[in-house]
């Protein structure tokens, strides 16, 4: 599935004022139907598809989710990251992922939780440090999102996939709002997320090893 590019060369009205990320998410959450597919969500994201797609697939995992959802979201982030690394003008997702759906009520719950956190950042956001969100900078962002996506796929115990999802959400917000500084902050948060995920996984391995050694 191809969606509109969020690259710098994408066609878009020069006079249009972009909607804030939280506003677009709220519109999607209050749409018609009990369920909405990821493909339907992405079709409404227009020129900011890559940033919004990263946000859509990372935000749900900032909260505890049923088994399987973090895996699907992690795989989607890996694919989005590969799009960024390849510097594609149009975002591509496999039909199998585009057809996956989420309950509108779950999407609304996620938006209600995330909006109070996003709006203060949005007031601070403005287009700056364009080299971070365009061209070569997008490749670096893609590499980081690739790592975060792989971590989300892993069955990490305790805190699970929440730290990398939070880091990816910050990066996605910066990409969507064209704010390179927010993206840089997200990259720093990503380092902390990798450390937390690594420490948690190591603690689980040590705990299991001790259990079998004592039995």
C-alpha positions in Angstrom: 0.0 0.0 0.0 1.4 3.4 -1.0 0.5 6.6 0.8 1.3 10.2 0.1 4.9 11.1 0.8 5.9 13.4 3.7 9.1 14.3 1.9 10.2 17.8 1.2 9.3 17.4 -2.5 5.8 16.2 -1.9 3.1 18.3 -3.5 1.1 20.2 -1.0 -0.7 23.6 -0.9 1.7 26.3 0.1 -1.1 28.3 1.8 -2.5 25.5 3.9 -2.0 25.6 7.6 -1.1 22.1 8.9 -3.4 20.7 11.5 -1.8 19.7 14.8 -1.0 16.1 15.3 -3.4 15.7 18.3 -6.2 17.3 16.2 -5.8 14.8 13.4 -5.6 11.9 15.8 -8.8 13.1 17.5 -10.6 13.2 14.2 -9.5 9.7 13.3 -10.6 8.4 16.8 -14.1 9.9 16.5 -14.8 8.6 12.9 -17.6 6.3 11.9 -17.5 2.5 12.5 -16.5 0.3 15.4 -13.1 -0.6 13.9 -10.7 1.2 11.7 -7.9 -0.3 9.6 -4.3 1.0 9.6 -4.7 1.5 5.9 -7.8 3.8 6.4 -5.9 5.7 9.0 -2.9 6.3 6.8 -5.0 7.4 3.8 -6.1 10.4 5.9 -2.6 11.5 6.8 -1.7 13.2 3.5 1.8 14.5 3.1 2.9 13.6 6.7 2.3 9.9 6.2 5.6 8.6 7.5 5.6 10.7 10.6 2.0 10.0 11.4 2.4 6.3 10.6 5.3 6.1 13.0 3.1 7.8 15.6 0.1 5.5 14.9 2.1 2.3 15.3 4.1 3.5 18.4 1.5 5.3 20.5 -0.6 2.2 21.2 2.4 0.4 22.7 3.0 3.2 25.1 0.3 1.6 27.1 -0.1 -2.1 28.0 -1.5 -3.9 25.0 -2.7 -7.5 24.4 -0.1 -10.0 23.0 0.4 -9.6 19.3 -0.3 -5.9 19.0 3.3 -4.9 19.9 4.6 -7.4 17.4 2.4 -6.0 14.6 3.4 -2.5 15.5 7.1 -3.3 15.7 7.0 -5.0 12.3 5.2 -1.9 10.9 7.9 0.4 12.4 10.6 -1.7 10.8 8.9 -1.3 7.4 8.4 2.4 7.9 12.1 2.7 8.9 13.2 0.9 5.8 11.0 3.4 3.8 12.9 6.3 5.5 16.3 4.7 5.0 15.5 4.2 1.3 14.3 7.8 1.1 11.1 6.8 -0.6 8.8 9.6 -1.7 5.7 7.4 -1.0 5.2 5.4 2.1 4.7 1.7 1.4 3.1 -0.9 3.8 2.3 -4.5 3.1 -1.4 -5.1 2.5 -1.4 -7.6 5.4 -0.5 -4.8 7.8 -2.7 -2.2 6.1 -5.7 -4.5 6.6 -5.1 -4.9 10.3 -7.7 -3.1 12.3 -8.0 -1.6 15.8 -11.2 -0.9 17.7 -12.2 2.7 17.5 -12.7 2.7 21.3 -9.1 1.6 21.8 -7.8 4.3 19.4 -9.9 6.9 21.3 -8.5 5.6 24.6 -5.0 6.0 23.3 -5.7 9.5 22.0 -7.3 10.6 25.3 -4.2 9.4 27.1 -1.7 10.9 24.7 -3.3 14.3 24.0 -2.5 16.0 27.3 1.1 15.0 26.8 1.3 16.0 23.2 -0.3 19.4 23.4 2.4 21.1 25.5 5.0 19.7 23.1 2.9 21.0 20.1 2.9 24.5 21.5 6.6 24.3 21.7 7.0 22.7 18.2 7.9 24.8 15.2 9.8 24.0 12.0 13.5 24.1 12.7 16.7 22.1 12.1 15.4 20.9 8.7 18.5 18.9 8.1 17.3 16.5 10.8 13.9 15.8 9.2 14.9 15.9 5.6 17.2 14.0 3.2 20.2 12.4 5.0 18.7 13.2 8.4 15.7 11.0 7.6 18.1 8.1 7.0 19.6 8.5 10.5 16.1 8.7 12.0 15.1 5.6 10.0 18.0 3.6 11.4 17.0 4.5 15.0 13.3 3.7 14.3 14.5 0.4 12.8 16.2 -0.5 16.1 13.2 0.6 18.2 10.9 -1.5 15.9 13.1 -4.6 16.4 13.0 -4.2 20.2 9.2 -3.9 20.1 9.0 -7.2 18.3 10.9 -8.9 21.1 9.0 -10.5 24.0 10.5 -8.3 26.6 9.2 -8.9 30.1 8.0 -6.4 32.8 8.0 -3.0 31.2 7.6 -4.8 27.9 7.8 -2.6 24.8 6.8 0.7 26.3 10.2 2.5 26.5 11.0 2.1 22.7 7.4 2.9 21.9 7.6 6.2 23.9 10.9 7.0 22.2 9.4 6.3 18.7 6.4 8.5 19.6 8.6 11.5 20.4 10.6 11.1 17.2 7.3 10.7 15.2 5.9 13.9 16.8 9.0 15.8 15.8 8.8 14.4 12.2 5.1 15.3 11.9 5.6 18.9 13.2 8.8 19.3 11.1 10.7 20.0 14.4 14.2 18.7 14.2 14.9 19.6 17.8 12.1 17.3 19.0 13.4 14.6 16.8 16.9 15.0 18.4 15.2 14.7 21.9 13.5 11.6 20.7 16.9 10.2 19.6 18.2 10.8 23.1 15.2 9.1 24.6 15.8 6.2 22.3 19.2 5.6 23.9 17.5 5.5 27.3 14.9 3.1 25.9 17.5 0.7 24.5 19.3 0.7 27.9 16.1 0.0 29.8 15.1 -2.8 27.4 18.6 -4.3 27.5 18.7 -4.2 31.3 15.2 -5.7 31.6 16.0 -8.5 29.2 19.3 -9.2 31.0 17.6 -9.3 34.4 15.0 -11.7 33.1 17.7 -14.0 31.6 19.7 -14.0 34.9 16.5 -14.7 36.9 15.7 -17.7 34.7 19.2 -19.0 34.9 19.2 -18.7 38.7 15.9 -20.5 38.9 17.1 -23.5 36.9 20.5 -23.6 38.7 18.7 -23.8 42.1 16.2 -26.4 41.0 
